[in-house]
Amino acid sequence: MTETVAGRRARQMSMILALADLLEAPPPGIVHDVALLPFAKKDLLQALEEQIATNPDKGVVELFGATAVILAGYQEGVGASLVLPSPEDFQINKDDNSKIREMLQGIDHYKMQKFSNLADRESEEIYKMVQQAKARNPAMRPKTLWQRILGR
């Protein structure tokens, strides 16, 4: 049985709302494992792309575009979220090398760089997808002079 357009859009919105719940109280860190997402990342990106391309509300389209880019911070195989220590957690004097070393020891630099680079590259790809989806959305196209004059 095939899904109706209305049914698909309702399913997509429920997926996006579940993602919004996660993003309201995100896990600490800068890169997270995709296992934390409420649905498969690919499915979330597809739902966001279709909503960006079809939603008539410009504000919602912009919000969904930003949300899609945030998904780049969720990568396969990260495991525990990659967290940088907060400077507030350490009373560091610029001459206190032992405390600086202690702060940096808890970071897996290889893992941090690997997944940060993956997230950066993917955020560029997602941004391009968002821009292409916006270009397909009639509500996001600039109005012509006559549309502005006639208030359409």
Buried (B, 14 or more C-beta within 10 A) or exposed (E): EEEEEEEEBEBBEEBBEBBEEBEEEEEEBEBBBBEEBBBEBEBBBBBBBBBBBBBEEEEBBBBBBEBBBBBBBBBEEBEEBBBEEEEEEEEBEEEEEEEBEEBEEEEEEEBBEBBBEBBEEBBEEBBEBBEEBBEEBEEBEEEEEEEEEEEE
